[in-house]
Amino acid sequence: MKRFLMAGAIALAASAAQAQEAVTYTTDDSFDDVVFGLENAILDEGLVIDHVSHTGDMLERTKADVGGEMTIFTKADIYSFCSAALSREVMEADPMNVQFCPYDIFVAQRPGEKVMIGYRPFPEGEMQKIQALLDSIVRNAIGLD
């Protein structure tokens, strides 16, 4: 019975996580200009980019191998980074906030559409400090701040 209840709780948590939509902004700027702005905005915060995942390239490169037929993104990159100070603060408040680190911001463009930039939202509480940081970085990257 205990396993069943745990599995049910996990399924509910997974459903709740899937239900959250990304926070996105669109811009008329080119993909390369948005990426350049994002890199600078991250560095301007004194942060280091840990990794860039070229997700759009991977999806296109493997399209035929996995039976895909459509081009999902013209380009799509995900930037991962962390803030030592803020990460410590939110994890001292709740060590389980480790699940959100590193923090990611994506830049993507679908065929025939404007470039979008965004991030996944964080839960209420201490993690809103991280969400505010990501929102500031995104807005700075596309000239809204």
DAZI-V297279 format. One record per backbone hydrogen bond with DSSP energy under -0.5 kcal/mol. NH is the residue of the N-H (numbers start at 1). CO is the residue of the C=O. E is the energy in kcal/mol with one decimal. If there is no record, write none. Layout:
nh co e
NH CO E
NH CO E
This chain:
nh co e
5 1 -2.4
6 2 -2.3
7 3 -2.8
8 4 -2.3
9 5 -2.2
10 6 -2.4
11 7 -2.5
12 8 -2.3
13 9 -2.3
14 10 -2.6
15 11 -2.3
16 12 -2.3
17 13 -2.3
18 14 -2.3
19 15 -1.6
20 16 -0.7
20 17 -0.7
23 119 -3.0
24 22 -0.7
25 117 -2.4
27 115 -2.2
34 30 -2.2
35 31 -2.6
36 32 -2.3
37 33 -2.4
38 34 -2.7
39 35 -2.8
40 36 -2.1
41 37 -2.5
42 38 -2.5
43 39 -2.3
44 40 -2.8
45 41 -0.8
45 42 -0.8
46 43 -2.0
47 42 -1.7
48 82 -0.6
50 48 -0.6
50 80 -2.3
51 80 -1.5
53 78 -2.8
54 52 -0.6
55 53 -1.5
56 76 -2.8
58 54 -2.0
59 55 -2.6
60 56 -2.1
61 57 -2.8
62 58 -2.1
63 60 -0.8
66 62 -1.6
66 63 -0.5
67 64 -1.1
68 63 -3.0
72 70 -0.8
74 109 -3.3
75 109 -1.2
77 107 -2.7
78 53 -2.3
79 105 -3.2
80 51 -2.9
80 78 -0.5
81 103 -2.1
82 48 -0.6
84 82 -0.5
87 83 -3.0
88 84 -2.2
89 85 -2.1
90 86 -2.7
91 87 -2.2
92 88 -2.3
93 89 -1.4
94 90 -1.5
97 94 -2.6
98 95 -1.5
99 96 -1.6
100 97 -1.8
101 98 -1.5
103 81 -3.1
105 79 -2.1
106 118 -2.5
107 77 -2.7
108 116 -2.7
109 75 -2.7
110 114 -0.5
113 110 -2.4
115 27 -1.2
116 108 -3.2
117 25 -2.5
118 106 -2.2
119 23 -1.8
128 125 -2.0
129 126 -1.9
131 127 -2.1
132 128 -2.3
133 129 -1.7
134 130 -2.8
135 131 -2.6
136 132 -2.2
137 133 -2.4
138 134 -2.7
139 135 -2.6
140 136 -2.4
141 137 -2.4
142 138 -1.3
143 140 -1.3
144 139 -3.4
145 139 -0.8
